[in-house]
Amino acid sequence: MYPTLTDIDTSGDAPSNVRLEETSFRNNLPTPPNSTRTSLEQSQCQPTSLFHSETPQVEESPIKVNLPPSHLTPPPSPSGPAPATCDSILMYFSKVADREVTRVVVQDVLSSTYEAVVEKATNNGDWQAVRVDYNEGVLVVHCPNLGHEILLELFDVMRYAGTSYPKTYHGSTIIQGGSTTITLAAGSKSPDFSLYEVKDCGGQSQKRTNGLPTIAFEVGYYGEGEKKLALDAGRLICLSKGMIQLVATINVEKENYGQRKLKSVIWTHWEMDPGYPRIVEKNDTYELNKLVPESDGKIIKGIETVQPTPDAYRAVVNFAKIPHWVRAYKSNTYKLFPDQGITSIPILYCHLFRDPEETDRKQPAFTIKPMDIMATIHSHDDVQREIDGKTKRTEEDVDLIDKELLARLKKRSAFMPV
C-alpha cells in the first residue's frame, strides 16, 4: 500500500518524465534494515494513473512483436526530456529517504541505467531507506508504510506458538527472506515477505535455485485492490519461470465510511499450473515475458468496460533460449473476514520445498490460523489509529502529554539510586 496522495510536485528541476509525489506521512515508517521491498504496481492502480497502467487489457490473443533490440526502449524524441541517469536516480533515492517526497516515478529508464543503479545503490547502502521496483522501463522509488509489515509479526507469533514452518527437511533449510528484491525474467519485484529453501550442495544451478524463494507473500492494504495483487502474483510466478511455487496474497479492504473499519479480508493462493511449461508451437503468437490475463479460461480483452479480476496469467519465457509458455492460476481462496468458519490455511510441502518426498508432497508442511492473521491485522490497526491520532492533536494536547511524560520521568528518577 502507498500513502494517500495529496499533491504531485512537478515543479523545480524535475524533468517531465519524472513525477515527485508529496503525500501524507501519517502512514509512513522507517524502512527496516536490509529491506528492499518495492511496489511498481501501486502506481498503476492509482485512480489517476501517472503512467500507462498494467491493469489487464489485452487483445483476444497475444500478438508477437519482432523488434530489434534498439527498439525495446525507444529513445526520447529530440524535443523530449533526456533519459534519467544513474546519478539523477540516486538523487531521487535521497529525496525519498529524507522524506522530501514520498514517491518518485521515473519513465523511460534504460535497463543498462537500472543495472548501474542496482550496483551503486547496493555498494553504498541506498536500498535500505527506500523501496524500489522496475518493470518495462518504469522505475518507482517510494517510502515504506506500516500495513505491509503484518506478515513479519504473523510469523513471529507462529514461531513463539510453535506452529511455524519446519526449519529443516532432508538437507534443506528454510530461511525468511523478508522483502528481498527478486530478479525476474523481466524487471524485478520485492514481495512483502518470502520463504527460501536453501540447500548446502554446490553447483551453479543450485546457487540460482537458492537465490529465489519458494513462497512469496503480497499484502494489499486498504485500497490496493484485488487486481493489483493478482498482477503481483502473476509476475512473481510466471516471470520467475515457476521457481516461486506459491504466492499468497492478503487483500485487506475497509468500508467506504468510518475510520479504518474492516470490510473484508481475503487470503488467496496462486500456483504454477502443473500442465506447464509447454514449448511454444510454430504458429503461436506471443510477446516474450509479457503477461496475458485470463478469466474463466478466456483471455481478457477490451479497454472500454470494467474487466473482471484475472484468475490466471500466462506468459512466454525462455528456458535455455527456447521459448515456453508458463501459466499461474488461482488455486484457493479463503475468506477470513467476515468470519466464514475457516480454522486453518495449509501450506503444503510441495509449496515450501522444491523436491519433497512423493509421500509428503500434498501434506501440510505447516498451517496458518486465521485467528492469528486477524489478531495481527487488528494489532496493526490499533497502532495506525494511534499514528493517525497524533496528526490531529492540538498544541495544547501535545503540551499536556509532554507534562504527563515529564511527571512520570521525574517520579521514576526519584526511586533510582544516586
Solvent accessible surface area in square Angstrom, and as a share of the most:
residue,aa,sasa,rsa
1,M,24,0.11
2,Y,33,0.13
3,P,8,0.05
4,T,73,0.43
5,L,49,0.25
6,T,93,0.54
7,D,74,0.39
8,I,60,0.30
9,D,35,0.18
10,T,77,0.45
11,S,75,0.48
12,G,79,0.76
13,D,124,0.64
14,A,15,0.12
15,P,51,0.32
16,S,76,0.49
17,N,11,0.06
18,V,2,0.01
19,R,73,0.27
20,L,13,0.06
21,E,2,0.01
22,E,66,0.30
23,T,11,0.06
24,S,33,0.21
25,F,89,0.37
26,R,76,0.28
27,N,9,0.04
28,N,21,0.11
29,L,52,0.26
30,P,111,0.70
31,T,20,0.12
32,P,48,0.30
33,P,109,0.69
34,N,119,0.61
35,S,12,0.07
36,T,19,0.11
37,R,15,0.05
38,T,3,0.02
39,S,4,0.02
40,L,0,0.00
41,E,0,0.00
42,Q,4,0.02
43,S,0,0.00
44,Q,9,0.04
45,C,41,0.24
46,Q,18,0.08
47,P,129,0.81
48,T,95,0.55
49,S,54,0.35
50,L,29,0.14
51,F,19,0.08
52,H,174,0.77
53,S,45,0.29
54,E,36,0.16
55,T,42,0.24
56,P,6,0.04
57,Q,93,0.41
58,V,30,0.17
59,E,112,0.50
60,E,113,0.51
61,S,59,0.38
62,P,19,0.12
63,I,110,0.56
64,K,87,0.37
65,V,68,0.39
66,N,119,0.61
67,L,95,0.47
68,P,67,0.42
69,P,113,0.71
70,S,82,0.53
71,H,103,0.46
72,L,129,0.64
73,T,44,0.26
74,P,94,0.59
75,P,105,0.66
76,P,55,0.35
77,S,64,0.41
78,P,148,0.93
79,S,111,0.72
80,G,29,0.28
81,P,45,0.28
82,A,78,0.60
83,P,47,0.30
84,A,13,0.10
85,T,80,0.46
86,C,25,0.15
87,D,91,0.47
88,S,34,0.22
89,I,0,0.00
90,L,17,0.08
91,M,84,0.37
92,Y,8,0.03
93,F,2,0.01
94,S,56,0.36
95,K,44,0.18
96,V,0,0.00
97,A,35,0.27
98,D,98,0.51
99,R,68,0.25
100,E,99,0.44
101,V,6,0.04
102,T,1,0.01
103,R,8,0.03
104,V,0,0.00
105,V,0,0.00
106,V,0,0.00
107,Q,41,0.18
108,D,72,0.37
109,V,0,0.00
110,L,67,0.33
111,S,67,0.43
112,S,70,0.45
113,T,18,0.10
114,Y,22,0.08
115,E,113,0.51
116,A,42,0.33
117,V,0,0.00
118,V,51,0.29
119,E,115,0.52
120,K,93,0.39
121,A,0,0.00
122,T,83,0.49
123,N,120,0.61
124,N,83,0.42
125,G,30,0.29
126,D,43,0.22
127,W,26,0.09
128,Q,84,0.38
129,A,38,0.30
130,V,0,0.00
131,R,2,0.01
132,V,1,0.01
133,D,0,0.00
134,Y,19,0.07
135,N,8,0.04
136,E,105,0.47
137,G,10,0.10
138,V,18,0.10
139,L,0,0.00
140,V,0,0.00
141,V,0,0.00
142,H,8,0.03
143,C,0,0.00
144,P,2,0.01
145,N,4,0.02
146,L,14,0.07
147,G,4,0.04
148,H,7,0.03
149,E,30,0.14
150,I,5,0.03
151,L,2,0.01
152,L,83,0.41
153,E,58,0.26
154,L,4,0.02
155,F,1,0.00
156,D,41,0.21
157,V,58,0.33
158,M,1,0.00
159,R,124,0.45
160,Y,176,0.67
161,A,66,0.51
162,G,67,0.64
163,T,45,0.26
164,S,26,0.17
165,Y,24,0.09
166,P,36,0.23
167,K,113,0.48
168,T,95,0.55
169,Y,29,0.11
170,H,133,0.59
171,G,62,0.59
172,S,2,0.01
173,T,50,0.29
174,I,0,0.00
175,I,77,0.39
176,Q,63,0.28
177,G,15,0.15
178,G,25,0.24
179,S,10,0.06
180,T,62,0.36
181,T,42,0.25
182,I,4,0.02
183,T,95,0.55
184,L,12,0.06
185,A,40,0.31
186,A,28,0.21
187,G,22,0.21
188,S,4,0.03
189,K,1,0.01
190,S,0,0.00
191,P,0,0.00
192,D,9,0.05
193,F,3,0.01
194,S,0,0.00
195,L,0,0.00
196,Y,18,0.07
197,E,6,0.02
198,V,42,0.24
199,K,52,0.22
200,D,138,0.72
201,C,80,0.48
202,G,57,0.55
203,G,44,0.43
204,Q,139,0.62
205,S,91,0.59
206,Q,29,0.13
207,K,124,0.53
208,R,125,0.46
209,T,24,0.14
210,N,30,0.16
211,G,49,0.47
212,L,3,0.01
213,P,0,0.00
214,T,0,0.00
215,I,0,0.00
216,A,0,0.00
217,F,0,0.00
218,E,3,0.01
219,V,0,0.00
220,G,0,0.00
221,Y,5,0.02
222,Y,15,0.06
223,G,59,0.56
224,E,6,0.03
225,G,20,0.19
226,E,81,0.36
227,K,55,0.23
228,K,5,0.02
229,L,4,0.02
230,A,2,0.02
231,L,9,0.04
232,D,0,0.00
233,A,0,0.00
234,G,0,0.00
235,R,2,0.01
236,L,0,0.00
237,I,0,0.00
238,C,0,0.00
239,L,6,0.03
240,S,1,0.01
241,K,64,0.27
242,G,16,0.15
243,M,52,0.23
244,I,0,0.00
245,Q,34,0.15
246,L,0,0.00
247,V,0,0.00
248,A,0,0.00
249,T,6,0.03
250,I,1,0.00
251,N,13,0.07
252,V,0,0.00
253,E,44,0.20
254,K,87,0.37
255,E,42,0.19
256,N,156,0.80
257,Y,135,0.51
258,G,54,0.52
259,Q,96,0.43
260,R,22,0.08
261,K,102,0.43
262,L,18,0.09
263,K,107,0.45
264,S,22,0.14
265,V,0,0.00
266,I,43,0.22
267,W,1,0.00
268,T,13,0.07
269,H,2,0.01
270,W,4,0.01
271,E,32,0.15
272,M,36,0.16
273,D,23,0.12
274,P,120,0.76
275,G,40,0.38
276,Y,36,0.14
277,P,69,0.44
278,R,133,0.48
279,I,96,0.49
280,V,24,0.14
281,E,109,0.49
282,K,200,0.85
283,N,137,0.70
284,D,43,0.22
285,T,66,0.39
286,Y,31,0.12
287,E,71,0.32
288,L,75,0.37
289,N,36,0.18
290,K,76,0.32
291,L,22,0.11
292,V,4,0.02
293,P,3,0.02
294,E,10,0.04
295,S,20,0.13
296,D,124,0.64
297,G,60,0.57
298,K,154,0.65
299,I,34,0.17
300,I,8,0.04
301,K,108,0.46
302,G,32,0.30
303,I,119,0.61
304,E,151,0.68
305,T,99,0.57
306,V,143,0.82
307,Q,28,0.13
308,P,70,0.44
309,T,35,0.20
310,P,0,0.00
311,D,41,0.21
312,A,1,0.00
313,Y,2,0.01
314,R,43,0.16
315,A,0,0.00
316,V,1,0.01
317,V,0,0.00
318,N,51,0.26
319,F,60,0.25
320,A,98,0.76
321,K,186,0.79
322,I,85,0.43
323,P,37,0.23
324,H,32,0.14
325,W,23,0.08
326,V,0,0.00
327,R,43,0.16
328,A,0,0.00
329,Y,63,0.24
330,K,60,0.25
331,S,31,0.20
332,N,69,0.35
333,T,66,0.38
334,Y,30,0.11
335,K,109,0.46
336,L,9,0.05
337,F,65,0.27
338,P,81,0.51
339,D,116,0.60
340,Q,110,0.49
341,G,54,0.52
342,I,52,0.26
343,T,111,0.65
344,S,46,0.30
345,I,0,0.00
346,P,44,0.28
347,I,0,0.00
348,L,33,0.16
349,Y,41,0.15
350,C,15,0.09
351,H,9,0.04
352,L,0,0.00
353,F,2,0.01
354,R,36,0.13
355,D,110,0.57
356,P,12,0.08
357,E,88,0.39
358,E,139,0.62
359,T,118,0.68
360,D,35,0.18
361,R,81,0.30
362,K,139,0.59
363,Q,95,0.42
364,P,64,0.41
365,A,15,0.12
366,F,12,0.05
367,T,48,0.28
368,I,0,0.00
369,K,84,0.36
370,P,12,0.07
371,M,139,0.62
372,D,23,0.12
373,I,3,0.01
374,M,25,0.11
375,A,60,0.47
376,T,4,0.02
377,I,0,0.00
378,H,82,0.37
379,S,43,0.28
380,H,13,0.06
381,D,3,0.02
382,D,80,0.42
383,V,73,0.42
384,Q,5,0.02
385,R,101,0.37
386,E,88,0.40
387,I,34,0.17
388,D,3,0.02
389,G,31,0.30
390,K,110,0.47
391,T,82,0.48
392,K,142,0.60
393,R,85,0.31
394,T,72,0.42
395,E,131,0.59
396,E,124,0.56
397,D,57,0.29
398,V,68,0.39
399,D,68,0.35
400,L,104,0.52
401,I,71,0.36
402,D,77,0.40
403,K,137,0.58
404,E,91,0.41
405,L,84,0.42
406,L,97,0.48
407,A,59,0.46
408,R,131,0.48
409,L,79,0.39
410,K,126,0.53
411,K,140,0.59
412,R,141,0.52
413,S,69,0.44
414,A,84,0.65
415,F,163,0.68
416,M,121,0.54
417,P,122,0.77
418,V,198,1.14
